[in-house]
Amino acid sequence: MSPRNMGEPRIVPAEARTDDRYATRNEMGTPRNGQPRHADSGLVVERPDRVHIYEDRVEKVFAAGRGYARKARREVAALRRLAGIEGVPALLGVTPDGRSVTMSRIEGKPLPECEIVPENTLASLRNLVDQILQRGIARHSLPARDVIVRPDGSAGLVDFERSTRRLFPSDPIWLIARGIMRYHLLRLTYERAPQLLTAREHRRIRLQVRVRDALQRPLKLKRRVARFVRRAWTPG
C-alpha cells in the first residue's frame, strides 16, 4: 500500500497470532470495533503504518490525526466507483467510524521489488489508468510502489486515499487531477519502459520534466536558505 514512508514490514507467523488483537480480525462474526470478521487466511505482513496484509485481503487503519477522515473517505469513494475493474482492490467493508477499510488483496509484487519487469506490465498499467480515469477517479501521484506486478504480468494499482473524484462533467479540479495522473503515468513509463512511448510522448515528458524542475528550483532554494538560517542560529 501506499501511500508514504511505509517503514520496515513485520512478518507475523501464524503460530504467533494467539492474542485477542489478531483474533478480532481473523474469526468469523463481528468484533468489538464493528469490523466484519473473516475466516483466518493468515496475516502475511503488518506494516508500522497500520496496513495489515493477509493472504486474501488488506485491512487499512487510518490513524487519528490531521486529515485521516478525509483520506479514508477518499479511499472508500474511489474503490466504490472503481468496483469491477480488474487490477483494483474490491471494497469489502468499512467500520462504522470509517477509520478501518477492508479490501481484497491484489496478488503480486510491488514494481520496485521486481528485478525484471515484463514490458506488458507497463502496457497493462496504461490500460488500467485509462479505465480508472473513465470512471472519474484520478490519483495525485503514481509511485512505483503502488503498482503491483501480478503473477500473469499484468498491472494492479493500490492506495487511493490521495485521489480526486469527478463531481460533474468538465469539473475543473478533476481535469487538473486527470492531467497530473497522466503526467505521472508518462514519467513512470519513461523511466521503466521508454520504448513504449511515441516520439510525441517522449517530447512531452521531457518538456514536462523541465517545467517541473524549473518550478521546483525556488522551493529548493527556500529550503536551503531555511537550513542555513537554522544552523546559523543554533548554538554550538
Protein Blocks (a to p, Z undefined) as FASTA:
>chain_A
ZZlmnbjaddddfklmmbfklmmmmpgcjdfkopacdddebifbdcfkopacdfkbccdd
ddedehklmmmmmmmmmmmmmgoiahiacdfbdcfklpaccddddedddfklpmbacfkl
mmmmmmmmmmmmmnopacfbdcfklpccdfkopacdehjlbccddfbghilklmmmmmmm
mmmmmmmmmmmmmmlpcfklmmmmmmmmmmmmmmmmmmmmmmmmmmmmmmmmpgZZ
